[in-house]
Amino acid sequence: MANFKIPETQKVAVVPKAGGTIEFKNDWPVRQQKDLAAGECLVKIEASGCCHTDLHAALGDWPLQAMTPLIGGHEGVGIVVAIGNNTNNSPVKLGDRVGIKWLADSCLNCEDCRKGREQNCSQAKLSGFTVDGTFAEYVVSFVQHVTAIPEGFPSNDAASILCAGVTVYRAIKNSRTEQGDWIVIPGAGGGLGHLAVQYARARGLRVIAIDTGDHKAKLCRDLGAEVWVDFKTSKDIVADVKKATGGPGAHSAVVTAATSGGYNQALDYLRPGATLMAVGLPGTATINASIFFTVFKSISICGSYVGNRQDAREALDIAARGQVKVHFALKDLRELQTTYDGLTAGTVAGRIVFDMTK
C-alpha cells in the first residue's frame, strides 16, 4: 500500500466573504489522515476546472448562499493520499486517481438517492459551496462519491468533464431525442455549450449552435454543429432555427446560457412535442412561458441539475474514448480573478483549467 507524506499547510484561493476579493494563502491547514472521518478521503489535486458556478458562489448572487470563507472549485482531479480510519468497503484505495465533482456527498439512502437523483438529496454536500472545493492543493472528499478517472485520460482533460461534461451529458440523455433529431444549444461556444455540441453529436443529433463571435462560431462548427446562429447579428433567431429545421422547429433545446432570454426564445422555436432542458442558472431570472401554447404544443420543460455517479462514469468514458474533447486554456490558479472577469464579460470560449501541480 502506498504511503504519502502529507504537509501541514497548503496553497489555496479563498474568498473571505460573499462578493469579497480572492485571497491567496500559503499557510492554509491540510487535514491529516488521523483527523479524517470514516468515509472521507484526502485528495492531492493535480488539475481543477473553473465553472460559472464558482463565480456565482464567490459573488453570492444566487438564491442559495455559499459557505464563507469559501474555497471554490468542483472540477478537481487528483490522487487519493489518505483515507479515514474505519472506512468500510471503499471503492477507492491510496494512489487511485479520482475526480471531485459538484456533488461531494449524499446520503445514498433517501428516495432521491435511490432513484438516481443523488444531486437532489436533502443532505447533499456541494464541493466549493457547502464544503471546501478544489482551488486548493489538498481536498477532503468522500470515497463513495469521488469518481475513478479512466487510465490514460489526462487529468487536465478530465477536469471539466466532472461538472460541465456531466451536466450537459445528462441533460442530452434525458432530452427525449432520437438519432437524427434537431437539438438547439444556446451558449454553444461556452464551457458547457461546446461540450454539449460534442455529446449531442456523439448521440447522432443534428446541432444548431447559438452564441456570438467569430471565435466561438469556428469552435462550434469545428466540433460538428450543423448550423450556427449569431444572436447579436441575427434579425430573428426563432425564424433562423425554424428555417434550419425545415419549418417546424427543433426537437429539443439544451439551454446552457445563463440568461433568461435563451429560455424564452427556445419556447418559440421548439416544434410540438419538444423538450426544453433547463441547464444554465441565471440566478433570479424566470421563464416566461405561455401556458396556452406550452399545453397546445405539448412542450415539456425539464430542469436538469448536474448528474449522478453513473452519469459521471458514462460522460468520462465517452470523453476518454475521444468522442468528446474539452477545449481549454491551462492557467495558474493565481489567474482566478482574471478568469472570473472573462466569465463575467462572456469572452471565455471553451473552458479554463488550472494546473495545480505548480
C-alpha positions as CSV (number, residue, x, y, z in Angstrom):
1,M,0.0,0.0,0.0
2,A,1.4,3.4,-1.0
3,N,2.4,5.8,1.8
4,F,2.2,9.6,1.1
5,K,3.8,12.4,3.1
6,I,1.1,14.9,3.8
7,P,2.2,18.5,4.6
8,E,0.7,20.6,7.4
9,T,-0.1,23.6,5.2
10,Q,-1.0,24.2,1.6
11,K,-1.7,26.9,-1.0
12,V,-5.4,27.8,-1.6
13,A,-7.5,30.5,-3.2
14,V,-10.1,31.7,-0.7
15,V,-13.0,34.2,-0.8
16,P,-13.4,35.5,2.8
17,K,-17.0,36.8,2.3
18,A,-19.6,36.9,-0.4
19,G,-18.6,39.4,-3.0
20,G,-15.2,39.7,-1.5
21,T,-11.8,39.8,-3.2
22,I,-10.0,36.5,-3.8
23,E,-7.1,35.9,-1.4
24,F,-4.2,33.5,-2.0
25,K,-3.0,31.8,1.1
26,N,0.2,29.7,1.5
27,D,-0.5,28.6,5.1
28,W,-3.9,27.0,4.9
29,P,-4.1,23.9,7.1
30,V,-4.2,20.4,5.5
31,R,-6.5,17.9,7.2
32,Q,-4.3,15.0,8.4
33,Q,-5.2,11.3,8.0
34,K,-5.9,10.8,11.7
35,D,-8.4,13.6,11.5
36,L,-10.4,12.2,8.6
37,A,-13.8,10.7,9.4
38,A,-14.8,7.3,8.3
39,G,-15.8,7.5,4.6
40,E,-13.6,10.6,4.0
41,C,-10.5,10.7,1.8
42,L,-7.8,13.3,1.2
43,V,-7.0,14.1,-2.5
44,K,-3.9,15.8,-3.7
45,I,-5.2,17.9,-6.6
46,E,-3.4,17.9,-10.0
47,A,-5.9,19.9,-12.0
48,S,-9.1,21.9,-11.4
49,G,-11.5,23.3,-13.9
50,C,-13.3,26.6,-13.4
51,C,-17.1,26.8,-13.7
52,H,-19.5,29.7,-13.9
53,T,-21.0,28.4,-10.7
54,D,-17.7,29.2,-8.9
55,L,-18.2,32.8,-10.0
56,H,-21.7,32.9,-8.6
57,A,-20.6,31.3,-5.4
58,A,-17.9,33.9,-4.9
59,L,-20.3,36.8,-5.7
60,G,-23.1,35.4,-3.6
61,D,-25.6,36.4,-6.2
62,W,-27.6,33.1,-6.2
63,P,-30.8,32.5,-4.1
64,L,-28.7,29.9,-2.2
65,Q,-25.7,31.2,-0.4
66,A,-22.3,29.5,-0.2
67,M,-20.3,29.0,2.9
68,T,-17.6,31.6,3.9
69,P,-14.7,31.7,3.9
70,L,-15.0,29.9,0.6
71,I,-12.5,27.7,-1.2
72,G,-14.3,27.3,-4.5
73,G,-13.9,24.8,-7.3
74,H,-15.7,21.5,-8.1
75,E,-13.9,20.0,-11.1
76,G,-10.8,18.5,-9.5
77,V,-8.7,15.6,-10.5
78,G,-6.0,14.2,-8.2
79,I,-4.6,11.3,-6.2
80,V,-6.0,9.7,-3.1
81,V,-3.3,10.2,-0.5
82,A,-5.3,9.3,2.7
83,I,-8.5,7.5,3.8
84,G,-10.2,7.9,7.1
85,N,-9.9,5.1,9.7
86,N,-12.8,2.6,9.9
87,T,-13.8,3.2,6.3
88,N,-15.6,0.1,5.1
89,N,-15.9,-1.2,1.5
90,S,-14.2,1.8,0.0
91,P,-14.4,1.7,-3.8
92,V,-11.0,3.6,-4.0
93,K,-7.6,3.0,-2.5
94,L,-4.5,5.0,-1.8
95,G,-2.8,6.1,-5.1
96,D,-6.0,6.0,-7.2
97,R,-6.6,8.9,-9.5
98,V,-10.1,10.3,-8.9
99,G,-12.4,13.2,-9.8
100,I,-14.2,15.5,-7.3
101,K,-17.5,16.8,-8.6
102,W,-20.1,19.4,-7.6
103,L,-21.9,16.7,-5.6
104,A,-19.3,15.9,-2.9
105,D,-21.5,13.6,-0.9
106,S,-25.1,12.4,-0.4
107,C,-26.8,10.0,2.0
108,L,-27.4,7.3,-0.7
109,N,-30.4,6.1,1.2
110,C,-33.2,8.6,0.6
111,E,-35.8,8.4,-2.1
112,D,-33.9,10.8,-4.4
113,C,-30.7,8.9,-4.0
114,R,-32.3,5.6,-4.6
115,K,-34.0,6.9,-7.8
116,G,-30.7,8.2,-9.2
117,R,-31.2,11.8,-8.2
118,E,-28.4,11.9,-5.7
119,Q,-27.8,15.6,-6.5
120,N,-31.3,16.3,-5.1
121,C,-30.6,14.7,-1.7
122,S,-31.6,16.9,1.2
123,Q,-28.3,16.0,2.9
124,A,-26.1,16.7,-0.2
125,K,-22.7,18.3,0.4
126,L,-21.5,20.5,-2.5
127,S,-17.9,21.0,-3.4
128,G,-16.8,24.6,-3.4
129,F,-20.1,25.7,-2.0
130,T,-21.1,23.9,1.3
131,V,-17.7,22.2,1.7
132,D,-14.2,23.3,0.6
133,G,-13.5,22.9,-3.1
134,T,-10.7,22.2,-5.5
135,F,-9.0,25.5,-5.7
136,A,-6.5,24.1,-3.2
137,E,-3.6,21.6,-3.2
138,Y,-5.5,19.2,-1.0
139,V,-9.2,18.5,-0.7
140,V,-11.2,16.4,1.7
141,S,-13.8,14.4,-0.2
142,F,-15.8,11.2,0.2
143,V,-14.9,7.7,-1.0
144,Q,-18.4,6.8,-2.2
145,H,-18.7,9.9,-4.4
146,V,-15.3,10.5,-5.9
147,T,-15.1,9.2,-9.5
148,A,-12.4,7.0,-10.9
149,I,-10.6,8.6,-13.8
150,P,-10.1,6.3,-16.8
151,E,-6.5,5.2,-17.2
152,G,-4.6,7.2,-19.8
153,F,-7.0,10.1,-19.7
154,P,-5.0,13.2,-18.8
155,S,-6.1,15.0,-15.6
156,N,-6.2,18.4,-17.4
157,D,-8.6,16.9,-20.0
158,A,-10.7,15.1,-17.5
159,A,-11.3,18.0,-15.1
160,S,-14.1,19.9,-16.9
161,I,-15.9,16.7,-17.7
162,L,-16.7,16.4,-13.9
163,C,-19.2,19.2,-14.0
164,A,-19.6,20.8,-17.4
165,G,-19.5,17.4,-19.2
166,V,-21.6,15.5,-16.7
167,T,-24.2,18.3,-16.7
168,V,-24.8,18.5,-20.4
169,Y,-24.4,14.8,-20.9
170,R,-27.3,14.1,-18.5
171,A,-29.4,16.8,-20.0
172,I,-29.0,15.5,-23.5
173,K,-29.5,11.9,-22.3
174,N,-32.9,13.0,-20.9
175,S,-33.9,15.3,-23.7
176,R,-36.3,12.7,-25.3
177,T,-34.4,12.9,-28.6
178,E,-33.6,10.3,-31.1
179,Q,-30.8,9.9,-33.6
180,G,-31.3,12.5,-36.4
181,D,-33.3,14.9,-34.3
182,W,-32.5,18.6,-34.2
183,I,-31.2,20.0,-30.9
184,V,-30.5,23.7,-30.2
185,I,-27.8,24.7,-27.8
186,P,-27.9,28.4,-26.7
187,G,-24.5,29.3,-25.3
188,A,-22.8,26.7,-27.6
189,G,-19.4,28.3,-27.6
190,G,-19.1,28.4,-23.8
191,G,-17.7,26.0,-21.2
192,L,-20.9,23.8,-21.1
193,G,-22.1,24.6,-24.6
194,H,-19.0,23.4,-26.5
195,L,-19.2,20.0,-24.7
196,A,-23.0,19.8,-25.3
197,V,-22.3,20.2,-29.0
198,Q,-20.0,17.1,-28.9
199,Y,-22.1,14.9,-26.6
200,A,-25.1,15.7,-28.9
201,R,-23.1,14.7,-32.0
202,A,-22.0,11.5,-30.2
203,R,-25.7,10.6,-29.8
204,G,-26.3,11.2,-33.5
205,L,-28.2,14.5,-33.1
206,R,-28.1,17.4,-35.5
207,V,-26.9,20.5,-33.7
208,I,-27.9,24.2,-34.1
209,A,-25.4,26.3,-32.1
210,I,-26.4,29.7,-30.8
211,D,-23.8,32.1,-29.5
212,T,-21.8,35.1,-30.7
213,G,-18.4,35.9,-32.1
214,D,-16.2,34.6,-34.8
215,H,-14.0,32.5,-32.5
216,K,-17.0,30.7,-31.0
217,A,-18.5,30.2,-34.4
218,K,-15.4,28.5,-35.7
219,L,-15.2,26.4,-32.5
220,C,-18.8,25.2,-32.8
221,R,-18.5,24.4,-36.5
222,D,-15.2,22.5,-35.9
223,L,-17.0,20.5,-33.2
224,G,-19.7,19.4,-35.5
225,A,-22.5,22.0,-35.3
226,E,-24.5,21.8,-38.5
227,V,-26.0,25.3,-38.1
228,W,-24.6,28.5,-36.5
229,V,-26.8,31.4,-35.3
230,D,-25.1,34.5,-34.0
231,F,-27.6,36.0,-31.5
232,K,-26.1,39.5,-32.0
233,T,-26.3,39.6,-35.8
234,S,-29.4,37.5,-36.3
235,K,-32.5,39.5,-37.1
236,D,-34.8,36.7,-36.0
237,I,-33.4,33.8,-34.0
238,V,-36.7,31.9,-34.0
239,A,-37.1,32.2,-37.7
240,D,-33.5,31.1,-38.3
241,V,-33.9,28.0,-36.2
242,K,-37.2,27.1,-37.9
243,K,-35.7,27.6,-41.3
244,A,-32.8,25.3,-40.5
245,T,-35.1,22.5,-39.4
246,G,-37.3,22.8,-42.5
247,G,-40.1,24.7,-40.7
248,P,-41.5,23.0,-37.6
249,G,-38.6,23.8,-35.2
250,A,-36.2,21.8,-33.1
251,H,-37.0,18.6,-31.2
252,S,-35.1,19.9,-28.1
253,A,-33.1,22.7,-26.7
254,V,-30.5,22.4,-24.0
255,V,-30.1,25.9,-22.7
256,T,-26.6,26.3,-21.3
257,A,-26.7,30.1,-21.4
258,A,-27.2,31.8,-18.0
259,T,-29.7,34.3,-19.3
260,S,-33.5,34.3,-19.3
261,G,-33.6,35.3,-23.0
262,G,-32.1,32.0,-24.0
263,Y,-35.0,30.2,-22.3
264,N,-37.8,32.4,-23.6
265,Q,-36.7,32.2,-27.2
266,A,-36.4,28.4,-27.0
267,L,-40.1,28.0,-26.3
268,D,-40.9,29.7,-29.6
269,Y,-38.6,27.7,-31.9
270,L,-39.4,24.3,-30.5
271,R,-41.7,22.0,-32.5
272,P,-44.8,20.3,-31.0
273,G,-43.8,17.6,-28.6
274,A,-40.4,19.0,-28.0
275,T,-38.5,19.2,-24.7
276,L,-36.8,22.3,-23.2
277,M,-33.9,21.2,-21.0
278,A,-33.1,23.9,-18.5
279,V,-29.4,23.8,-17.5
280,G,-27.9,27.3,-17.3
281,L,-28.6,29.0,-13.9
282,P,-29.2,32.8,-14.2
283,G,-29.9,33.3,-10.6
284,T,-33.2,35.1,-10.0
285,A,-34.4,35.2,-13.7
286,T,-37.6,33.5,-14.6
287,I,-39.0,31.6,-17.6
288,N,-41.9,33.5,-19.2
289,A,-43.8,30.6,-20.8
290,S,-47.2,30.9,-22.4
291,I,-49.3,28.3,-20.6
292,F,-51.7,28.1,-23.5
293,F,-49.0,27.3,-26.2
294,T,-47.0,25.1,-23.8
295,V,-50.0,22.9,-23.4
296,F,-51.2,23.3,-27.0
297,K,-47.8,22.3,-28.5
298,S,-47.3,19.6,-25.8
299,I,-44.0,21.2,-24.8
300,S,-42.1,19.7,-21.8
301,I,-39.9,21.9,-19.7
302,C,-37.4,19.9,-17.6
303,G,-34.8,21.1,-15.1
304,S,-31.6,19.2,-15.4
305,Y,-29.2,19.6,-12.5
306,V,-25.7,18.2,-12.8
307,G,-25.7,14.4,-12.7
308,N,-25.4,11.3,-10.6
309,R,-22.4,8.9,-10.1
310,Q,-23.4,6.8,-13.1
311,D,-23.8,9.8,-15.3
312,A,-20.2,10.8,-14.4
313,R,-18.8,7.4,-15.3
314,E,-20.6,7.5,-18.7
315,A,-19.6,11.0,-19.5
316,L,-15.9,10.3,-18.6
317,D,-15.9,7.1,-20.7
318,I,-17.2,8.9,-23.8
319,A,-14.5,11.6,-23.4
320,A,-11.7,9.2,-22.6
321,R,-12.5,7.3,-25.9
322,G,-12.0,10.5,-27.8
323,Q,-15.6,11.3,-28.8
324,V,-15.6,14.5,-26.7
325,K,-12.7,16.8,-26.1
326,V,-12.6,19.7,-23.7
327,H,-11.2,22.8,-25.4
328,F,-9.5,24.6,-22.6
329,A,-6.8,27.1,-21.7
330,L,-4.4,25.9,-19.0
331,K,-3.6,28.6,-16.4
332,D,-2.1,29.2,-13.0
333,L,-4.5,29.4,-10.0
334,R,-3.4,33.0,-9.4
335,E,-5.2,33.9,-12.6
336,L,-8.5,33.0,-11.0
337,Q,-9.7,36.7,-10.8
338,T,-9.0,37.4,-14.5
339,T,-10.8,34.2,-15.3
340,Y,-13.8,35.4,-13.3
341,D,-13.6,38.7,-15.2
342,G,-13.7,36.8,-18.5
343,L,-16.6,34.7,-17.5
344,T,-18.5,37.9,-16.4
345,A,-17.8,39.5,-19.8
346,G,-18.7,36.4,-21.7
347,T,-15.3,36.3,-23.5
348,V,-14.2,32.8,-22.4
349,A,-14.5,30.3,-25.2
350,G,-14.4,26.7,-24.1
351,R,-13.1,26.1,-20.6
352,I,-10.4,27.2,-18.2
353,V,-8.3,24.6,-16.3
354,F,-5.8,25.4,-13.5
355,D,-2.6,23.5,-13.3
356,M,-2.4,22.7,-9.6
357,T,1.0,20.9,-9.8
358,K,3.0,24.1,-9.9
